[in-house]
């Protein structure tokens, strides 16, 4: 805050805005520090009154759920009388966030596996083309054939893992959707 902001500050409004944004009451320390440079002391009583009024808007179970499901941290900003509602929604939101994270992780693993399969298949195709190229010796062709056989074994192993990874995605998606339905009251 600059000098003109400190001079014109309505500390109750600033407290309200901080409370409504979910910032803890300790935010006043930063305002105090900013204004002390200009010899101005914030009105702590007005700030606390405004902060409490703003916290009433912020500290709801729906808002807690929104914060938890977005992966945000709780900054202990709710007064004790309002904290339980916020924390109840926050806990539910965190559960949904974790279910979504598990689903995203499973999908990412499957995508990596499919990418590895695609790369390996491309390498096999390239080696197959090289094997039939003119000018190779019998030993060079045998080496390429052996390399292809090893890559095909690796490819078979990857294809064997594919159904397991697809099942993990399906399970994680099912769990996420079930959790989402369970918390539909927040929508």
N, C-alpha and C positions, 0 to 999 in steps of 0.2 A: 504494500500500500504506500502511495506517495503522500506528501504532506497535505495536499488538498483533500484527498480521500479520507485521511485520518481526521482532519478538522470537520468534515461534513458527515462523518460516519454516524449512521443510526445503528447503534450496537445491538439493539433488539432485532432489527432486520437482518443484520449480518449473522447473528446467532441463529435466527430462523432459517436463513439460507444454508448455513452449515449443517444444522440439524436435519433439514429436509433433504440434504444431499448425502446424509449418512456419515458425515465427518464427526469425529469425536469432539467433545467439549474442549479437549486439550488443543484444539485448533486455535483457540484464543491466544495461545502462547506465541504463535507466528504473527498474529495481528499485533500483539503487544510489542513484539520485537521490531516489527516494521514501524510502528508508530512511535516507539521510544526514541528512534533516530531524530524525530521531530519534536520531542518533548511532550508528546501527547499520550495519555493513559486511557485505554479503553474502559468503558463502563461495564464491569464484570457482571453486576446484577442484571442489567438490561440484556447483556449477551446471553446469560444463562436462561433468562425468561424466554427469550426468542428461540434459543436452542431447544428448549423443552417443547415449545409449540411446534417447531419444525420436525422434531423427533416423532411427534404424534403422527405426522404424515408418513414419515419414513419407516417407522418401526412396526410394520404390519406383517402378518404372515405371508401375504401375497408378494410384498416387496422382498421379504427374506427369501422366498422361493425364487424370485427373479435373480437375485444376487447369487444364490447358491447354484442355480442351474447355469449361470454364466461363468462359474468358476472363480467368482470374486471372493476376496477375503472379508471377513467380518472384522470391523475395527473397534468392537466394543463401544459403539457410539450410542446405543439405546439405553435410556434410563432403566433402572432395575424393574420398575413397574411395567415397562413395555417390552423388555428384552425377551420374555418367554414366547410371545407371539411371533416376533421376528425370527428367533432361533428355531422355532418349530418349522416354519416355512423354509428357513435357510437349510436345515438338515435334510428336508425332503428334496430341496433343489440340488443339494450336493449329491444325493443319491442318484438323481436323474443325470447330473453331470458326469458322474462316474460310469453310469450305464452307457451313456453316449460315448464316453472315452473308450470303453471296452469295445463297443461296436466299431468305432473308428480305427482302433488298433488292429482288430481282427481283419477289417477290410484292407488296411494298409499291408498287413502280412500277406494276404491273398494277392493283392496287387503286385507285391514284390516277387512272389512265387511265379505269377503269370508272366511277369517281365523276364524273370530268369529262364522260364521255359521258352519264351519267344527268342531270347538272345541265343540260347543253346541250339534251338532249331535252325536259326539263321547260320550259326557256325557249322552245323552239320551239312546244311545245304551248300555252303561255300566250299567245304572240304570235299563234298561229293563232286562238285564241279571241277575242283582241282584234280581229283583222282582221274578224271577222264580226259584231262588236258594232254595235248601232244608234248612229247619231249621228256616225259618222266621215265626214270628207270624203274625196273621191277621193284627194287628195294624202296624207292620213294613212294611208289603206289602202295606197297605193303605197309609202310609207316603211316600213310594217310588213312588206309583201311583200319589199322589198329586204333588210330586216334578217333576215327568215326565210331568204332565199336565202344570205346570208353565214353565218348560223349552220349551215345545212345543209352548206355547203362545209366549215366547220370540223368538223362532225360526221363527214363523209365522211373527212376527214383522220385524225381520231381512230380511226375504225373501221379505217382502213388500218394504223394502228400496232398495233392490238389483237393481230393474229396474231404480230407480231414480239415483243411483250411476253409473250404466252403461250408462245412458243418459248423465250424467255429463262428463264421460270419452269420450264419442263419440263427444260431443259438444266441449270439450277442444282440442281433437285431430283434429277435423275439423278446429277450429280456428288456431291451430298451423300450420297445413298444408297450410291453406290459407295465413297466414303470411309468411311462408317459400316461397311460390310461388310469393308473392308480392315482396319479396326481392331477387328473383333469379338473379337479375343483379349483385349481389355481388359474385356469384360463379364463 
